[in-house]
């Protein structure tokens, strides 16, 4: 009995020491830079949507403002359900790759695919165009939720130090700001280039989305 008690005490001491080391462990700069690339990938996939999607819907697809508002409203309502639902699913996920990594690995290609489909203008009747736009936009939002939430939660698994978590978020913010400036500078020139000088060219938007999608996958 005494031997068992000593073993338990030793195990408890080792656990406490391990936890203490984990809390005080400093993450390498390269690790923090690598973490920021997750946010860079998220911005590559979402900035085009947040900045140009309504213009694409009106000038290229030809949707009316009422239809666009309805699509956005439905998407926001679904987001209010989908975000906490995915958070609960991810927290209860148990795989050999961890809780969040599978959603990043498998979600990134799906996000890239839906990002391209969102800017694909099909030659179909207007009613089906509205359905297609709603489907692709909501699908892209769901993929973005899975990848982005998982990327953010990985920081809590990388370190138990609040100071290091703040540092990770700082690197993420820097990466986000830098890539947003780059995307803002190159997006319209890309649309004009691939669209043959037209800002209302479906090809220009699709090719720009394709390039951003290709760039975003390795970032994750």
Secondary structure as UniProt FT lines:
FT   HELIX           2..24
FT   HELIX           29..56
FT   HELIX           57..61
FT   HELIX           65..91
FT   TURN            96..97
FT   HELIX           101..118
FT   HELIX           126..158
FT   HELIX           162..194
FT   TURN            195..197
FT   TURN            199..200
FT   HELIX           202..219
//
